[in-house]
Amino acid sequence: MIELQRSSKFALLLLTFFAFTFSLSAQTATPTPDIQDDGEVIKVDSRLVIVPVSVTDAGGQPVLGLTAKDFRIREENKNQQIENVSDAEKVPLEIALLFDVSASTDAMFRFEQETAAQFLKDVMRAEDRATIFTVGAKPVVVQPRDTAEKAATAIATIQPTKEFTAFYDSVAEAAAYLQKNAPSGRRKVIVVISDGEDTNSVRIAKAIQDGYSKLGEKVNSLDSKTLYQYTVTSRNEANIKEQSRVLKTVQNADTVFYSINPAGGSYQLNKISQFGQSNMQKFADETGGTAFLPKFQPIDLKDTMQNSVNTRKNQEVLTKIFRQLANELQAQYLVQYYSEENFQNGRYVKLDVGLNNPLNYKVRARQGYFVKN
């Protein structure tokens, strides 16, 4: 009986040994296959960067039919691989049109309305949408995003006022509106008809009030010119901060900024007007748009006939500007690439966009973007 138990244990031990040996042999004979590279690029933690780019020829006409191989993009001086290019014919357009209703734009207000309404009808297609804002004491949505016909009708209802101007708040509101309401993948633009001056955005108004507060009871004994001088420093500081804040809002919305300054040459008469124009120029340059500064003739002269002649000339100038703006929008591409750089969140990243074969073409594109990880 004892010998039988010993034999059973020996047999069990032998069986276990052979099973282990077979398993080891099988693992050695069947190595794990190497992972083959099928050429597919897997992007990890990369950011999709969208760059609106307009390309026009020497005559200002849109250059159509360009593809990814025609463009080049450098991010912080490093070449990027372009993933996709969509042209204007295939990508719907979202326009936020901002009308300054303050007294500074009163001279040609009616014709501005008519020309802007016609512009929307000419440039917009059935799938495009426009939103109409007024720039007054605060931003007001006159017409939520809708067709060209609805937008044009809304423009005709706008009335000029003597209100203060909340320029920064209005631009920021328009950018935020487009970012929230425009479907993804659309081209987004802001078109502002204004002199760019700001007297009533929340942070500007606070800066002005702070300047008055520092005067105490003196504020009641000073004339308006002296009062203004006391608020210059705080106003200028607030302007610079607002410029940065609002520009970042526009850039984060992947929106291109355009402006038309109805003040014409008179913008040079004071520093506020000069800053207003340079401010709009900066917004346009940074986002790839254009700040138009037409050379309007005076239409408030004592000579009625000359006023009539100047009005006609001004109408021709404004019509030409809207035609040029339409050309730029028709020449606008959406160039997309993936950035794999590990930039810190919120950092401003510089871009350099151009064509591999530039010829005599003019390229307008955003000059950078803020990282959103």
C-alpha positions in Angstrom: 0.0 0.0 0.0 2.9 2.3 0.9 4.7 1.4 -2.3 1.5 2.2 -4.4 1.2 5.6 -2.8 4.8 6.3 -3.6 4.4 5.2 -7.2 1.3 7.5 -7.6 3.2 10.5 -6.2 6.1 9.8 -8.5 3.8 9.6 -11.5 2.1 12.9 -10.7 5.5 14.6 -10.2 6.7 13.3 -13.6 3.5 14.4 -15.3 3.8 17.9 -13.9 7.4 18.1 -15.1 6.6 17.1 -18.6 3.7 19.6 -18.7 5.9 22.5 -17.6 8.6 21.5 -20.1 6.1 21.4 -23.0 4.7 24.8 -22.0 8.2 26.3 -21.9 9.0 24.7 -25.3 5.8 26.1 -26.8 6.6 29.6 -25.6 10.1 29.4 -27.0 8.9 28.0 -30.3 6.2 30.7 -30.8 7.7 34.1 -30.2 5.5 37.2 -29.9 5.3 38.8 -33.4 6.8 42.3 -33.8 4.3 45.1 -34.2 4.4 46.2 -37.8 4.3 49.9 -38.8 1.6 50.4 -41.4 2.5 54.0 -42.0 -0.4 55.5 -40.1 0.5 58.6 -38.1 -1.2 58.6 -34.7 -1.2 62.1 -33.2 -1.1 62.2 -29.4 -1.9 65.3 -27.5 -1.9 67.5 -30.6 -3.9 70.6 -31.2 -5.8 71.4 -34.3 -5.0 74.9 -35.4 -7.3 76.7 -37.9 -5.8 79.6 -39.9 -8.1 81.7 -42.1 -6.1 82.9 -45.0 -7.2 85.2 -47.9 -5.2 85.3 -51.2 -5.8 88.0 -53.8 -3.9 88.9 -56.9 -2.3 92.3 -57.8 -5.7 93.6 -58.8 -7.4 92.6 -55.6 -9.3 89.7 -57.2 -9.6 86.4 -55.3 -7.2 83.7 -56.2 -9.2 80.4 -56.3 -8.3 76.8 -56.5 -5.3 76.6 -54.2 -4.6 73.4 -52.3 -2.6 72.3 -49.3 0.6 72.0 -51.4 0.4 75.7 -52.3 0.6 76.9 -48.7 3.3 76.9 -46.1 3.0 77.5 -42.3 5.7 78.1 -39.8 4.9 77.9 -36.1 7.5 79.7 -34.0 9.8 79.3 -37.1 9.2 75.6 -37.3 7.6 74.2 -40.5 4.3 72.5 -40.1 2.6 69.8 -42.0 -0.7 71.1 -43.5 -3.5 68.6 -43.0 -6.3 70.2 -44.9 -7.3 73.3 -46.9 -10.9 74.3 -47.4 -11.7 77.1 -49.8 -14.5 79.7 -49.6 -16.7 78.0 -52.2 -17.1 75.0 -49.9 -17.1 76.5 -46.5 -20.2 78.5 -45.3 -19.7 82.1 -44.0 -20.7 83.6 -40.7 -20.7 87.5 -40.6 -21.2 89.7 -37.5 -21.8 93.2 -38.8 -21.4 95.9 -36.2 -22.9 99.4 -36.8 -21.6 102.3 -34.8 -24.7 104.4 -34.0 -22.9 107.2 -32.1 -22.8 110.8 -33.5 -19.2 110.2 -34.8 -20.6 108.3 -37.8 -23.7 110.4 -38.5 -22.7 112.2 -41.7 -23.1 109.3 -44.2 -25.1 106.9 -42.0 -27.9 106.2 -44.4 -25.7 105.4 -47.3 -23.6 103.2 -45.1 -26.8 101.3 -44.3 -27.8 100.9 -47.9 -24.3 99.8 -49.0 -23.8 97.4 -46.2 -27.2 95.8 -46.8 -26.4 95.4 -50.5 -23.0 93.9 -49.6 -24.6 91.2 -47.6 -27.0 90.3 -50.4 -24.0 90.2 -52.9 -21.6 88.1 -50.8 -23.8 85.8 -48.9 -25.2 82.5 -50.2 -28.2 80.5 -49.0 -26.2 78.6 -46.4 -24.4 81.7 -45.0 -25.6 83.6 -42.0 -25.3 87.2 -40.7 -25.8 88.7 -37.2 -26.3 92.5 -36.9 -25.1 94.4 -33.8 -25.3 98.1 -33.0 -22.3 99.8 -31.3 -23.8 102.3 -28.9 -23.8 102.8 -25.1 -23.7 98.9 -25.0 -23.7 96.2 -27.6 -27.2 95.3 -28.9 -28.1 92.4 -31.2 -30.5 93.9 -33.7 -30.9 90.7 -35.7 -29.7 87.2 -34.5 -28.0 85.1 -37.1 -30.2 84.7 -40.2 -30.2 85.0 -43.9 -28.9 88.0 -46.0 -32.5 89.2 -46.6 -33.4 89.2 -42.9 -30.1 90.9 -42.0 -30.5 93.6 -44.7 -34.0 94.3 -43.5 -32.7 94.7 -39.9 -30.0 97.1 -41.0 -32.6 99.5 -42.5 -34.2 99.8 -39.0 -31.1 101.1 -37.3 -31.2 104.7 -36.1 -28.2 106.9 -35.4 -28.0 108.3 -31.8 -26.0 110.6 -29.7 -25.0 107.8 -27.3 -21.6 107.0 -25.9 -19.7 104.2 -27.6 -18.9 100.8 -26.2 -16.5 99.6 -28.9 -14.5 97.0 -27.0 -17.6 95.4 -25.4 -19.3 95.2 -28.8 -16.4 93.5 -30.6 -16.0 91.1 -27.7 -19.7 90.3 -27.6 -19.7 89.7 -31.4 -16.7 87.3 -31.2 -18.3 85.4 -28.3 -21.6 85.2 -30.1 -19.9 83.7 -33.2 -17.9 81.2 -31.1 -21.1 80.1 -29.4 -23.6 80.1 -32.2 -21.7 79.5 -35.4 -21.5 75.8 -36.3 -18.0 74.4 -36.3 -16.0 74.4 -39.5 -17.4 77.7 -40.8 -15.5 80.9 -41.7 -16.2 83.6 -39.2 -15.7 87.3 -39.7 -16.5 90.5 -37.9 -17.1 93.6 -40.0 -17.2 96.9 -38.0 -18.4 100.3 -39.4 -16.9 102.6 -36.7 -14.2 105.1 -35.9 -13.0 102.7 -33.2 -13.3 105.2 -30.4 -14.5 103.9 -27.0 -16.1 106.0 -24.3 -18.4 103.5 -22.5 -17.2 99.9 -22.4 -17.4 98.7 -18.8 -13.7 98.9 -18.1 -13.2 102.1 -20.0 -16.1 103.8 -18.2 -14.7 102.6 -14.9 -11.2 104.1 -15.7 -12.8 107.4 -16.6 -14.8 107.4 -13.4 -11.7 106.5 -11.4 -10.0 109.5 -12.9 -12.9 111.8 -11.7 -13.0 110.2 -8.3 -9.3 111.2 -7.7 -10.3 114.8 -8.1 -12.8 114.8 -5.2 -14.8 118.0 -5.0 -12.5 119.6 -7.6 -14.5 117.8 -10.3 -17.3 120.4 -10.0 -15.1 123.4 -10.7 -13.2 122.2 -13.7 -14.1 122.6 -17.4 -14.6 119.6 -19.7 -11.1 120.0 -21.3 -9.4 120.0 -18.0 -11.5 117.1 -16.7 -10.5 115.1 -19.8 -6.8 115.7 -19.1 -7.2 114.3 -15.6 -8.6 111.0 -17.0 -6.1 110.6 -19.9 -3.6 108.3 -18.0 -6.2 106.0 -16.6 -8.1 105.9 -19.9 -5.0 105.1 -21.9 -4.0 102.3 -19.5 -7.5 100.8 -19.7 -7.4 101.1 -23.5 -4.2 99.1 -23.8 -5.6 96.4 -21.4 -8.9 96.2 -23.3 -7.1 96.0 -26.7 -5.2 92.9 -25.5 -8.3 91.3 -23.8 -10.6 91.8 -26.8 -8.0 90.8 -29.4 -7.5 87.6 -27.5 -11.3 87.0 -27.6 -11.4 87.5 -31.3 -8.4 85.2 -31.9 -9.8 82.5 -29.7 -13.0 82.5 -31.8 -10.9 82.0 -35.0 -12.5 85.1 -36.3 -11.1 87.6 -38.9 -11.6 91.3 -38.1 -12.5 93.9 -40.8 -13.3 97.6 -40.2 -14.4 100.6 -42.2 -13.7 104.0 -40.6 -16.3 106.5 -41.8 -14.3 109.3 -40.2 -11.9 109.4 -43.1 -9.1 111.8 -42.8 -10.6 113.6 -39.9 -9.4 110.8 -37.6 -6.1 112.6 -37.4 -7.7 115.5 -35.5 -7.2 114.1 -32.0 -5.4 111.4 -30.2 -8.5 109.4 -29.3 -9.4 109.1 -33.0 -5.9 108.2 -33.9 -5.8 105.4 -31.3 -9.2 104.2 -32.5 -7.9 103.7 -36.0 -4.6 102.2 -35.0 -6.6 99.9 -32.6 -8.7 98.6 -35.5 -5.6 98.2 -37.7 -4.0 96.0 -35.0 -7.1 93.8 -34.8 -7.1 93.4 -38.5 -3.4 92.7 -38.9 -3.4 90.1 -36.1 -6.3 88.2 -37.4 -5.7 88.4 -41.1 -8.3 91.1 -42.0 -8.2 94.6 -43.3 -8.8 98.0 -41.7 -10.2 100.2 -44.4 -9.6 104.0 -44.0 -11.5 105.7 -46.9 -10.6 109.2 -48.0 -14.1 110.7 -47.7 -14.8 114.3 -48.8 -16.6 116.7 -46.4 -20.4 116.9 -47.0 -21.2 119.6 -44.5 -19.9 122.6 -46.4 -21.8 125.8 -47.0 -21.7 125.0 -50.8 -24.7 122.8 -51.4 -23.6 121.8 -54.8 -20.2 120.8 -53.6 -21.8 118.7 -50.8 -23.7 116.9 -53.5 -20.6 116.2 -55.6 -18.7 115.0 -52.5 -21.6 112.8 -51.4 -21.5 111.0 -54.8 -17.7 110.6 -54.6 -18.0 109.2 -51.1 -20.6 106.7 -52.2 -18.3 105.5 -54.9 -15.5 105.1 -52.4 -17.6 103.1 -50.0 -19.0 100.9 -52.7 -15.5 100.1 -53.9 -14.5 99.2 -50.3 -17.3 96.8 -49.9 -16.5 95.2 -53.3 -12.9 94.7 -52.1 -14.1 93.2 -48.9 -16.3 90.8 -50.8 -13.3 89.8 -52.9 -11.3 89.0 -49.8 -14.0 86.9 -48.3 -14.4 85.0 -51.6 -10.6 84.4 -51.5 -10.6 83.1 -48.0 -9.3 79.6 -47.2 -9.3 77.6 -44.0 -5.8 76.1 -43.6 -5.6 73.5 -40.8 -2.6 71.7 -39.2 -1.9 69.8 -36.0 0.6 71.4 -33.5 2.4 68.8 -31.4 4.5 71.3 -29.5 4.0 71.2 -25.7 3.3 74.9 -25.3 2.0 76.2 -21.9 -1.7 76.9 -21.8 -2.5 80.5 -22.6 0.8 81.2 -24.4 0.7 83.2 -27.6 2.2 81.3 -30.5 3.5 83.2 -33.5 2.6 82.1 -37.0 4.1 82.8 -40.4 1.8 81.9 -43.3 2.6 82.2 -47.0 2.6 80.5 -50.4 5.3 78.2 -51.8 5.1 80.1 -55.0 3.9 83.6 -54.0 4.0 85.2 -57.5 2.4 88.7 -57.1 -0.3 87.4 -54.7 -1.2 89.1 -51.5 -1.7 86.8 -48.5 -3.5 87.8 -45.3 -3.6 85.5 -42.4 -3.7 85.5 -38.6 -0.3 86.2 -37.1 -0.6 83.8 -34.1 -3.0 82.1 -31.7 -3.4 81.5 -27.9 -2.8 78.0 -26.8 -6.0 76.3 -25.4 -5.0 72.9 -23.9 
